[in-house]
Amino acid sequence: MIGRCLGAGFLLLLSAAPLAAQKPTTPAAPAALRSAPLTNLRYDVTFDSASAARRTIKVGFAADVGGTGPVLLSLPAWTPGAYEITNFARWVSNFTPTAGGKPLSWDKLDYDTWRIQPAGAKELTVTFDYLADTLDNAMAWAKPDFAFFNGTNLFLYPEGRGFDFPATVRIHTQSGWQVVTGMAAGPEAGSYRDTNYHDLVDRPFLVGRFELDSTEVAGHWTRLVSYPTNALTGPARALLWDQLGKMIPAMAAVYQETPWRDYSVFTVFTSEQGGGSALEHANSHLGIYNPQFVGTPLLASITAHEIFHAWNVKRLRPADMWPYHYDRPQETTWLWVSEGITDYYADLAMVRGGVVDSTVFLNLTQGKMTEVAEAPPTALEDASLSTWIGPTDGSRYLYYPKGSLAGLMLDILIRDGSDNKYSLDDVMQELYRADYKKGRGFTSSDWWRTVSRLAGGRSFTDFEAKYVNGREPFPWSDILPLAGLRLVTDTVRAPQVGIGMTQDTAGSVVITQVQPGGVAAQAGVKQGDRLISLGDVAINDSTFNDAFRRSFGRSEGDTLRIKVLRGRDTLTLNGKIRLVDHTEEHLESDANASPKAARIRAGLFRGRGR
């Protein structure tokens, strides 16, 4: 998962990632935590204009019961890819189990598990209402003519019985509304079916009025779905289609296969979202964006990130995350690979596919360098682990940009050690075949052994100790010349506002720091305010940095209108522009690079077939 919003050098880029078809071996649970056996599991979901008016999804569950013990039904506590405990049971109301039309006795075993006494019934039914009022990719959200939801929100599972069971989902809606999902069609109209719970909850649904079209990309069907119907049209829609046609083949070239029969790009555009975020699935992803993202490179960048997850995370992922458990956190030290290296390949896919040129790629990389340099020194392993508790020191999502840069360093070192014969592409492909294809996650030994071998036997023990488990600065002065790249430092005079910011899970830009005596402080900006705009430049403008400098780069002493949301009040606060000299670095190709370094640089930008 990833979420993004731009800033003027002081805005953090936040991000967040989840399933493959898998047949896990789940240890048997203690008898007290093990449901009576259930078969023939069926889910019924109803969303129409009547339920939309209440922002409610009506859910039904039915199954055949074996044995005589209680039936234990649980909802997941989290959605893979959104690494936080959410406890979806909190949105459930009117929980009602019945058998033969008669109510059954039930109680709560824990906060997300219901214990039902079937009283000898051979079949039971459960109905409940689910409140769809949370604008988040991992949640359920409804409008008068539309809803999206994830299986983890709604689909109960029998506690302690594993996840290798088939189930059918039936969607009920009204005439004129559409239903779209990555799930395969079931035996009857309006029904869908999957062979195991992992895949069942990894196929989000969109129900209502939306725009949908499809085309073949790299020999496989791709669908583009957008809500509302007028949000992504005309040239902007054509542009995204063009970008998809260029990026997907560049990603498939890394693994030498496309792992889906069809792929769906689900997009929701709403001004309720301050920035942009998305959550990946095995054959789809759901992105939620402010309308200003339409037609911007940021939309393409997030889209590339989520599609690459179909290989890296949904299929290839750490052993810590295989198989998924839905009732507790699954900590791993490897999110820097799952998320960070995915972000690296999103940038590579855009430059290799011709969506952007190498200069843009280098600018994106430099932006990540700046972000990491301004963040507290944090080990990649620690950032990966700590994301579950949401640390407030600015390190929670650092595994995205820092992991991306670690991927660049590894790519360069592998290419240098093998005289450009092998690359990080080969590491990803080999692990995909050796681990995912054999139904398991990769281990630390798998990763570093493969990296070392493809780099000509070079040891990465110090690399891991210093830059993955340690907090030492990345050695760019040693690494970049190997790929014919260099950092150039310039002194510039630019406007300084004196605030630190981050993006919350809803996409809003929250002010986390106000520099004493700075422009923002003198204007009355407070920590916790949500920034809307600086002058006439909206904070969610995809070209914010350049637009802000163009507008105020020569305006010493002029009034700067700072618009913020404080509680429910929108305030316009006035400060005075202050220009400050500071140094900036930019990354560029070195015209004097050695022939070997030039080949490595070309290999980075071109990928296979170099």
C-alpha positions in Angstrom: 0.0 0.0 0.0 1.1 3.5 -0.6 -0.1 7.0 0.1 1.5 10.1 -1.3 1.3 13.9 -1.2 3.9 16.4 -2.3 5.5 19.1 -0.3 8.2 21.8 -0.5 11.0 19.8 0.9 9.5 19.6 4.3 6.6 17.2 3.6 7.0 13.6 4.3 5.9 11.1 1.7 3.9 8.3 3.5 3.1 4.9 2.3 1.9 1.7 3.4 0.9 -3.4 1.0 -1.0 -7.9 0.7 -2.0 -12.3 -1.2 -1.3 -15.1 -3.3 -3.2 -18.3 -3.8 -1.8 -20.4 -1.1 -2.6 -23.6 0.7 -1.3 -23.0 4.2 -0.8 -25.5 7.0 -2.4 -23.9 10.0 -1.7 -25.5 13.3 -4.7 -27.0 15.0 -6.2 -24.6 17.6 -7.0 -25.6 21.2 -10.5 -27.1 21.4 -11.9 -24.0 23.2 -10.8 -21.9 20.2 -11.9 -24.3 17.5 -15.2 -24.0 15.8 -17.4 -26.9 15.0 -16.7 -28.0 11.4 -18.4 -25.9 8.7 -18.9 -26.7 5.0 -20.8 -25.2 2.1 -20.0 -21.6 3.2 -22.0 -18.9 1.5 -22.0 -15.2 1.8 -24.8 -12.8 0.8 -24.1 -9.1 0.5 -26.8 -6.5 -0.2 -26.1 -2.9 -1.2 -28.7 -0.8 -2.9 -30.1 2.8 -2.6 -32.0 1.9 0.6 -28.9 0.6 2.4 -26.8 3.4 0.8 -29.0 6.0 2.5 -27.9 4.5 5.9 -24.3 3.9 4.7 -24.8 0.3 5.6 -24.0 -3.0 3.9 -26.3 -5.9 4.8 -24.4 -9.2 5.2 -25.6 -12.8 5.4 -23.6 -15.9 6.1 -24.7 -19.5 5.9 -23.0 -22.8 6.3 -23.7 -26.5 7.0 -22.7 -27.5 10.5 -20.9 -30.7 11.5 -20.3 -32.0 15.0 -22.1 -30.9 18.2 -19.8 -28.1 19.6 -20.3 -24.4 19.3 -19.7 -22.5 16.1 -17.0 -19.9 16.4 -17.1 -17.2 13.8 -14.4 -14.5 13.5 -13.8 -11.3 11.5 -10.2 -10.4 10.7 -8.5 -7.8 12.8 -6.5 -6.3 9.8 -6.2 -6.3 6.1 -2.9 -7.6 4.6 -1.0 -4.7 3.2 -2.4 -2.2 5.7 0.0 -3.0 8.5 -2.2 -2.0 11.5 -4.7 -3.6 13.7 -8.2 -2.3 12.8 -10.6 -4.8 14.4 -13.4 -4.8 11.7 -15.9 -6.2 14.2 -16.4 -2.7 15.6 -18.5 -1.8 12.5 -20.9 -4.8 13.0 -24.4 -4.3 14.4 -27.6 -6.4 14.6 -25.7 -9.7 14.7 -28.4 -12.3 14.4 -27.8 -16.1 14.1 -30.7 -18.4 13.3 -31.5 -22.0 12.3 -34.7 -23.0 10.6 -36.0 -19.4 11.1 -35.5 -19.6 14.9 -32.9 -17.5 16.9 -29.8 -19.2 18.2 -28.1 -18.5 21.5 -24.7 -16.6 21.1 -22.1 -14.6 23.0 -18.7 -13.0 22.3 -15.7 -15.2 22.9 -13.4 -12.2 22.3 -13.9 -8.8 20.5 -13.9 -10.2 17.0 -15.2 -13.8 17.6 -18.9 -14.8 18.1 -19.7 -18.1 19.8 -23.0 -19.6 18.6 -24.8 -22.6 20.1 -26.3 -24.4 17.1 -28.5 -26.6 19.3 -28.2 -29.6 17.0 -29.0 -27.6 13.8 -27.3 -28.9 10.7 -27.4 -25.5 9.0 -27.2 -22.0 10.4 -27.5 -18.5 9.1 -26.0 -15.3 10.4 -27.1 -11.8 9.4 -25.6 -8.4 10.4 -25.3 -4.8 9.3 -21.9 -3.3 8.5 -21.3 0.4 8.7 -19.5 1.5 5.5 -18.4 5.0 6.5 -14.6 4.9 6.5 -12.7 6.3 3.5 -9.7 4.0 3.6 -8.5 1.4 1.1 -8.6 -1.4 3.8 -12.2 -0.5 4.9 -15.7 -0.2 3.5 -17.1 3.1 2.3 -20.5 4.1 0.8 -22.1 7.0 -1.0 -25.7 7.3 -2.3 -24.8 5.5 -5.5 -21.7 3.5 -4.7 -19.8 1.4 -2.2 -16.5 -0.5 -2.0 -15.6 -3.1 0.6 -12.9 -5.7 1.3 -13.6 -9.3 2.2 -11.7 -8.8 5.4 -14.4 -6.3 6.5 -17.4 -8.6 6.0 -16.5 -12.3 5.6 -16.7 -14.4 8.7 -14.4 -17.4 9.0 -14.6 -20.5 11.3 -12.1 -20.0 14.1 -9.3 -22.6 14.3 -10.3 -24.5 11.1 -7.7 -23.0 8.8 -8.4 -21.1 5.6 -8.4 -23.8 2.9 -12.1 -23.9 2.3 -14.1 -22.9 -0.8 -16.9 -20.3 -0.5 -19.5 -18.6 -2.7 -20.4 -14.9 -2.6 -23.6 -13.5 -3.9 -24.1 -9.7 -4.4 -27.6 -8.2 -4.4 -28.0 -4.7 -5.7 -30.6 -2.8 -7.8 -31.3 -2.5 -11.5 -28.9 -0.2 -13.3 -26.0 -0.7 -10.8 -22.9 -2.6 -11.6 -20.7 -5.0 -9.6 -17.0 -5.5 -10.3 -14.4 -7.6 -8.5 -11.4 -9.7 -9.2 -13.1 -12.8 -8.0 -14.1 -15.5 -10.6 -17.8 -15.7 -11.5 -19.8 -18.4 -9.6 -22.3 -20.9 -10.9 -25.2 -18.5 -10.9 -25.8 -14.9 -12.0 -24.6 -12.4 -9.4 -22.4 -15.0 -7.7 -18.7 -15.4 -7.3 -16.5 -18.2 -6.0 -13.0 -18.8 -4.6 -11.3 -21.9 -3.4 -9.8 -20.6 -0.2 -10.3 -17.8 2.3 -7.0 -16.0 1.5 -8.1 -15.4 -2.0 -11.7 -14.8 -1.0 -10.8 -11.8 1.1 -8.2 -10.5 -1.4 -10.8 -9.5 -4.0 -12.4 -6.1 -3.2 -15.8 -5.3 -4.5 -17.2 -2.2 -6.1 -21.0 -1.8 -6.3 -23.0 1.0 -7.8 -22.5 3.5 -10.6 -19.0 3.8 -12.1 -17.2 3.9 -15.3 -15.6 0.7 -16.6 -13.7 -0.2 -19.7 -11.0 -2.8 -20.6 -8.3 -3.6 -23.0 -5.5 -6.1 -23.5 -2.1 -5.2 -22.0 0.8 -7.6 -22.6 -1.6 -10.4 -23.7 -3.9 -10.1 -20.6 -7.1 -8.2 -20.0 -6.9 -5.1 -17.9 -9.9 -3.2 -16.5 -10.0 0.4 -15.5 -12.8 1.3 -13.1 -13.4 4.9 -11.8 -15.9 6.5 -9.5 -17.7 8.9 -9.9 -18.5 8.4 -13.6 -17.2 11.8 -14.6 -14.0 11.7 -12.6 -11.5 10.1 -15.0 -12.5 10.8 -18.6 -11.2 12.0 -22.0 -7.5 12.7 -22.3 -6.8 11.9 -18.7 -8.2 8.4 -19.0 -6.4 7.9 -22.3 -3.2 9.0 -20.7 -3.6 6.5 -17.8 -4.3 3.7 -20.3 -1.2 4.7 -22.3 0.9 4.6 -19.1 -0.5 1.2 -18.1 0.4 -0.2 -21.5 4.0 0.9 -21.0 4.5 0.1 -17.3 3.0 -3.4 -17.1 5.3 -5.0 -19.7 8.3 -3.4 -18.0 7.3 -5.0 -14.7 6.5 -8.4 -16.3 10.0 -8.4 -17.8 11.5 -8.6 -14.3 9.8 -11.9 -13.5 9.4 -13.2 -17.0 5.7 -13.8 -16.4 2.4 -12.1 -15.9 0.7 -13.9 -12.9 -2.9 -12.9 -13.5 -5.6 -13.8 -16.0 -7.0 -10.3 -15.8 -6.1 -7.2 -13.7 -8.4 -4.5 -12.4 -7.3 -0.9 -11.6 -10.0 0.5 -9.2 -10.0 4.2 -8.7 -12.1 6.5 -6.4 -11.8 10.2 -6.7 -13.2 12.4 -3.9 -12.4 15.7 -2.4 -12.7 14.0 1.0 -9.3 12.6 0.3 -6.5 15.1 0.8 -3.8 13.1 -1.1 -3.6 9.7 -2.8 -3.3 6.2 -1.4 -3.8 2.7 -2.7 -3.9 -0.9 -1.5 -2.8 -3.9 -3.6 -4.4 -7.2 -4.2 -3.4 -10.3 -6.2 -5.2 -9.2 -9.4 -6.3 -5.7 -8.6 -5.7 -2.6 -6.5 -7.9 0.1 -5.1 -6.7 3.7 -5.1 -8.4 6.7 -3.5 -7.3 10.1 -4.7 -8.1 13.7 -4.5 -9.5 14.8 -7.9 -6.4 16.9 -8.5 -4.4 13.7 -9.0 -6.2 13.1 -12.3 -3.7 13.4 -15.2 -0.6 13.8 -13.0 2.6 11.7 -12.8 1.7 10.9 -9.2 -1.3 8.9 -10.3 0.9 6.8 -12.6 3.5 6.4 -9.9 1.1 5.0 -7.3 -0.5 2.8 -9.9 2.9 1.3 -10.9 3.7 0.7 -7.2 0.5 -1.2 -6.6 0.7 -3.3 -9.8 4.3 -4.4 -9.0 2.9 -5.7 -5.6 1.1 -8.4 -7.6 4.5 -10.0 -7.8 6.3 -8.6 -4.8 4.1 -9.1 -1.7 1.1 -10.8 -3.1 3.1 -13.7 -4.3 6.8 -13.3 -3.3 7.0 -12.3 0.3 8.9 -13.0 3.5 8.4 -16.2 5.4 7.2 -14.1 8.4 4.1 -13.3 6.4 3.4 -16.8 5.0 0.6 -17.7 5.5 -1.4 -14.8 6.7 -3.1 -14.8 10.1 -5.9 -12.4 10.5 -6.3 -12.2 14.3 -3.0 -10.6 15.2 -0.1 -8.6 13.9 2.5 -10.4 11.7 5.7 -8.4 12.4 8.5 -8.7 9.9 11.8 -7.0 9.4 11.4 -7.2 5.6 8.9 -4.4 4.7 11.9 -2.6 3.3 11.9 -5.3 0.5 8.2 -5.7 0.3 7.4 -2.0 0.2 10.6 -0.2 -0.4 12.0 -2.2 -3.2 8.5 -2.2 -4.7 8.7 1.6 -4.8 12.1 1.3 -6.5 10.6 -0.9 -9.2 7.6 1.5 -9.6 10.2 4.2 -10.6 12.1 1.7 -12.8 8.9 0.6 -14.6 8.1 4.2 -15.5 11.5 5.0 -16.9 11.9 1.6 -18.6 8.5 1.8 -20.1 9.0 5.3 -21.3 6.4 7.0 -19.1 9.2 9.3 -17.8 12.8 9.9 -18.8 15.9 9.2 -16.8 16.0 12.8 -15.4 12.7 12.3 -13.7 13.8 9.0 -12.3 16.9 10.6 -10.9 14.8 13.4 -9.4 12.5 10.9 -7.7 15.6 9.2 -6.3 17.0 12.4 -5.1 13.8 13.2 -3.4 14.0 10.0 -1.4 17.6 10.8 -0.4 16.4 14.1 1.0 13.5 12.5 2.8 15.7 9.9 4.4 18.4 12.5 5.4 15.8 14.7 7.1 14.2 11.7 9.0 15.5 10.4 12.3 18.3 7.8 11.8 16.3 4.6 11.7 17.4 1.0 10.8 15.3 -0.5 7.9 14.6 -3.5 10.1 13.3 -1.4 12.9 11.1 0.7 10.7 9.6 -2.5 9.3 8.8 -3.8 12.7 7.6 -0.6 14.3 5.0 0.3 11.7 2.5 -1.8 13.5 2.4 0.5 16.5 2.5 3.7 14.5 5.5 5.5 16.0 5.2 9.3 16.1 8.8 10.2 15.6 8.6 10.3 11.8 10.0 6.8 11.2 6.8 4.8 10.7 6.9 4.6 6.9 10.6 5.2 6.4 11.0 1.7 5.0 9.4 3.1 1.8 12.0 5.7 0.6 14.9 4.2 2.5 14.1 0.6 1.3 13.8 2.0 -2.3 17.3 3.5 -2.0 18.6 0.2 -0.5 17.2 -1.5 -3.6 19.1 0.9 -5.8 22.4 0.3 -3.9 21.9 -3.5 -4.1 21.1 -3.3 -7.8 24.3 -1.3 -8.5 26.5 -3.6 -6.4 25.1 -6.7 -8.1 25.6 -5.2 -11.5 29.1 -4.1 -10.6 30.1 -7.5 -9.1 28.8 -9.4 -12.2 30.0 -6.9 -14.8 26.3 -6.1 -15.5 25.5 -9.7 -16.2 23.1 -9.9 -13.3 21.0 -7.4 -11.4 18.3 -7.1 -8.7 15.9 -8.2 -11.4 17.5 -11.6 -11.3 17.3 -11.7 -7.5 13.6 -11.0 -7.6 13.0 -13.6 -10.3 15.0 -16.3 -8.7 13.3 -16.0 -5.3 9.9 -15.8 -7.0 10.6 -19.2 -8.6 12.4 -20.8 -5.7 10.1 -19.7 -2.9 6.7 -18.4 -4.1 6.4 -21.1 -6.8 7.1 -23.7 -4.2 4.4 -22.4 -1.8 6.6 -20.6 0.8 8.0 -17.3 1.8 11.6 -16.3 1.5 14.0 -16.3 4.4 16.9 -14.0 5.3 19.3 -16.8 4.2 17.4 -17.1 0.8 17.7 -13.3 0.2 21.3 -12.7 1.1 22.6 -16.0 -0.4 21.0 -15.1 -3.8 22.2 -11.5 -3.7 25.8 -12.6 -2.9 25.9 -15.3 -5.6 24.6 -13.0 -8.3 27.0 -10.3 -7.3 29.9 -12.6 -8.1 30.3 -13.9 -4.5 30.6 -10.5 -2.9 29.8 -10.5 0.8 26.9 -8.4 2.0 27.5 -9.1 5.7 28.7 -5.5 6.3 26.0 -4.1 4.1 23.3 -5.8 6.2 24.9 -4.8 9.5 25.4 -1.2 8.6 22.5 -0.3 6.3 19.7 -2.7 7.0 20.1 -3.6 10.7 22.2 -0.5 11.4 21.7 3.2 11.1 24.7 4.3 9.2 24.2 6.8 6.3 24.2 5.2 2.9 27.6 5.5 1.2 26.5 7.4 -1.9 30.0 8.7 -2.7 31.1 5.1 -3.1 28.0 3.6 -4.7 26.9 6.2 -7.3 30.1 6.3 -9.4 29.8 2.6 -10.0 26.6 3.4 -12.0 27.9 6.6 -13.7 25.9 8.8 -11.4 26.9 11.8 -9.2 25.4 14.2 -6.6 25.8 17.9 -7.4 25.4 20.5 -4.7 23.9 24.0 -5.4 23.1 27.0 -3.2 19.6 28.4 -3.8 17.5 31.1 -2.3 14.0 29.8 -1.6 11.0 30.6 0.5 10.9 29.0 3.9 7.7 28.5 5.8 9.0 26.8 9.0 6.7 23.7 9.3 7.1 20.0 9.3 4.2 17.9 7.9 3.1 14.3 7.4 0.1 12.7 5.7 -2.4 10.8 7.8 -4.3 7.7 6.7 -7.1 9.7 5.3 -4.7 11.6 3.0 -4.8 14.9 4.9 -1.6 16.8 5.4 -1.1 17.4 9.1 1.3 19.9 10.5 3.6 18.1 13.0 6.1 20.9 13.8 6.0 24.6 13.8 9.4 26.3 13.9 9.6 28.9 16.7 9.8 32.4 15.2 9.2 31.1 11.7 6.8 32.4 9.1 4.1 29.9 10.1 4.5 30.5 13.8 4.2 34.2 13.4 1.0 33.7 11.3 -0.5 31.6 14.1 -0.3 28.1 12.6 -0.5 25.4 15.3 0.7 21.8 15.5 -2.2 19.6 14.5 -3.6 22.0 11.9 -4.4 20.4 8.5 -2.8 22.3 5.7 -4.9 23.1 2.7 -2.8 25.6 0.7 0.1 28.1 0.8 -1.0 31.2 -1.1 -2.8 30.0 -4.2 -0.9 26.7 -4.3 -2.9 23.8 -3.0 -0.9 21.3 -0.9 -2.2 18.4 -3.0 -1.0 20.0 -6.2 1.3 17.4 -7.8 3.7 20.1 -8.8 3.7 21.8 -5.4 7.4 22.3 -5.0 7.9 24.1 -8.3 4.6 26.0 -8.1 5.4 27.3 -4.6 8.8 28.5 -5.6 7.6 30.1 -8.8 4.9 32.0 -6.9 7.0 33.1 -3.9 10.7 32.7 -4.8 11.2 36.5 -5.3 8.6 37.8 -2.8 10.6 38.7 0.3 8.2 40.4 2.8 5.0 39.8 0.7 2.0 38.4 2.4 1.7 34.6 2.4 -1.9 33.3 3.0 -1.7 30.0 4.9 -5.1 28.1 4.7 -5.6 25.4 7.3 -8.4 23.3 8.8 -8.5 23.5 12.6 -11.1 21.2 14.0 -14.1 22.0 11.8 -13.0 25.5 11.0 -11.2 26.6 7.9 -8.8 29.4 8.7 -6.8 31.7 6.5 -3.7 32.9 8.4 -1.3 35.6 7.1 2.5 35.4 7.3 5.3 37.3 5.6 7.5 35.6 3.0 11.0 34.9 4.1 13.7 33.8 1.7 16.6 31.7 3.0 19.8 30.5 1.3 20.2 26.8 1.6 22.1 24.0 -0.2 20.3 21.5 -2.5 21.6 18.4 -4.1 20.5 16.9 -7.3 21.4 13.6 -8.9 22.6 13.5 -12.5 24.4 11.2 -15.0 28.1 11.6 -15.1 29.3 12.4 -18.6 32.8 11.2 -17.6 31.7 7.8 -16.3 33.8 4.8 -17.1 32.6 2.4 -19.8 31.6 -0.2 -17.2 29.7 2.4 -15.1 28.0 3.7 -18.2 26.8 0.1 -19.0 25.5 -0.3 -15.5 23.6 3.0 -15.7 22.1 2.0 -19.0 21.1 -1.4 -17.5 19.3 0.3 -14.6 17.3 2.4 -17.0 16.6 -0.2 -19.7 16.2 -3.4 -17.7 16.5 -6.8 -19.4 17.8 -6.8 -22.9 20.4 -4.3 -22.0 
